[in-house]
């Protein structure tokens, strides 16, 4: 079983940046897909950025050019650098590894 712990959320002004981090532990060698999703109030959870099983990255259209996903295999972490944040990016952000989810970290962007 894989366990995920997220950190790095918070409150930031529009145009600012935040970096989210997800640390994986457990059976990490079995992970095929790992990345970040988000869920805004009243909306469905949606993909933000992920690493696929082949090692490639996939980004949602709404974050291309603003967000960057990265990973450190030695530390078992997957980070999400978020730049040029807008109030529309306000949401709970969740780390996902296959069918395992983290507890979420809140990101609030003020106008």
C-alpha positions as CSV (number, residue, x, y, z in Angstrom):
1,X,0.0,0.0,0.0
2,X,1.2,3.5,-0.8
3,X,0.8,6.5,1.6
4,X,0.8,10.1,0.5
5,X,1.4,13.2,2.4
6,X,1.0,16.7,0.9
7,X,2.3,20.0,2.0
8,X,2.7,23.5,0.7
9,X,-0.8,25.0,0.4
10,X,-1.8,28.3,1.7
11,X,-3.0,31.8,0.9
12,X,-1.4,33.8,-1.9
13,X,-2.3,36.9,-3.9
14,X,-3.2,36.8,-7.5
15,X,0.0,36.6,-9.6
16,X,1.9,34.9,-6.8
17,X,3.4,31.4,-6.6
18,X,3.2,28.4,-4.4
19,X,4.9,25.0,-4.4
20,X,3.1,21.9,-3.4
21,X,5.0,18.8,-2.4
22,X,3.8,15.2,-2.1
23,X,5.9,12.5,-0.3
24,X,5.1,8.9,-1.1
25,X,5.9,5.9,1.1
26,X,5.2,2.2,1.1
27,X,5.1,0.2,-2.2
28,X,6.2,3.1,-4.3
29,X,7.9,0.8,-6.8
30,X,4.5,-0.3,-8.0
31,X,3.2,3.2,-8.9
32,X,2.2,3.8,-12.5
33,X,0.6,7.2,-12.4
34,X,1.3,10.0,-9.9
35,X,0.5,13.6,-9.8
36,X,-1.9,16.3,-8.8
37,X,-5.6,16.9,-9.0
38,X,-7.7,19.7,-7.6
39,X,-11.3,20.2,-6.5
40,X,-12.9,23.7,-6.2
41,X,-16.0,24.2,-4.1
42,X,-19.0,22.9,-5.9
43,X,-17.0,21.4,-8.7
44,X,-15.7,18.0,-9.6
45,X,-12.2,16.9,-9.0
46,X,-10.0,17.5,-12.0
47,X,-6.6,16.6,-13.2
48,X,-3.9,19.3,-12.9
49,X,-0.7,17.5,-13.9
50,X,0.6,14.0,-13.7
51,X,3.5,11.7,-14.5
52,X,2.3,8.7,-16.6
53,X,3.7,5.2,-16.4
54,X,6.0,5.9,-19.3
55,X,7.5,8.8,-17.4
56,X,5.9,11.5,-19.5
57,X,4.0,14.4,-18.1
58,X,0.4,15.5,-18.8
59,X,-1.0,18.9,-18.0
60,X,-4.5,20.3,-18.0
61,X,-4.9,23.0,-20.5
62,X,-5.7,25.6,-17.9
63,X,-2.3,25.3,-16.2
64,X,0.0,24.9,-19.2
65,X,2.8,27.5,-19.0
66,X,2.0,28.3,-15.4
67,X,2.4,25.1,-13.4
68,X,5.3,22.6,-13.5
69,X,5.3,19.1,-12.1
70,X,8.6,17.6,-11.1
71,X,9.8,14.6,-9.1
72,X,12.7,13.4,-7.1
73,X,13.0,9.7,-7.2
74,X,15.6,9.6,-4.4
75,X,13.2,11.4,-2.1
76,X,10.0,9.9,-3.4
77,X,8.5,13.2,-3.9
78,X,6.4,14.8,-6.6
79,X,6.1,18.6,-6.5
80,X,3.9,21.1,-8.3
81,X,5.3,24.6,-8.8
82,X,2.4,27.0,-9.4
83,X,3.1,30.4,-10.9
84,X,0.9,33.2,-12.0
85,X,-1.9,32.1,-9.8
86,X,-5.4,33.4,-10.3
87,X,-8.5,33.2,-8.0
88,X,-9.7,30.5,-10.3
89,X,-6.9,28.3,-9.1
90,X,-8.4,28.3,-5.6
91,X,-9.2,24.7,-4.7
92,X,-8.1,21.8,-2.5
93,X,-5.2,20.1,-4.2
94,X,-4.8,16.4,-4.0
95,X,-1.8,14.1,-4.7
96,X,-2.7,10.9,-6.4
97,X,-0.7,7.7,-6.9
98,X,-2.7,5.2,-8.9
99,X,-5.9,4.7,-6.8
100,X,-4.4,6.2,-3.6
101,X,-5.2,9.8,-2.7
102,X,-3.6,12.1,-0.2
103,X,-5.6,14.1,2.3
104,X,-5.4,17.3,0.3
105,X,-3.9,20.7,0.8
106,X,-5.9,24.0,0.4
107,X,-4.8,26.7,-2.0
108,X,-6.5,30.0,-1.8
109,X,-5.7,32.8,-4.3
110,X,-7.0,36.3,-3.4
111,X,-7.8,38.9,-6.0
